[in-house]
């Protein structure tokens, strides 16, 4: 797994307390893919991600340019920690 410098900075801001990233859904998709997550497209604007360690994360948005909301960042931060990806 190899993260770009931008992805490393994004990961650090997501894992901050509280999560403070200013990111679009497309950026998060690319970060999660780089971390080894598999995207599973759902219905009604929801996407599920299967993270390493069997952790499933479901987030809702309309398009890849939509900004991520604070509660979504908090859920993402918790899921990354449960999956053991906070140390990357």
HELIX and SHEET records of a PDB file:
HELIX    1   1 UNK A    5  UNK A   15  1                                  11    
HELIX    2   2 UNK A   25  UNK A   34  1                                  10    
HELIX    3   3 UNK A   52  UNK A   54  5                                   3    
HELIX    4   4 UNK A   70  UNK A   82  1                                  13    
SHEET    1   A 3 UNK A  38  UNK A  41  0                                        
SHEET    2   A 3 UNK A  46  UNK A  51 -1                                        
SHEET    3   A 3 UNK A  55  UNK A  60 -1                                        
END                                                                             
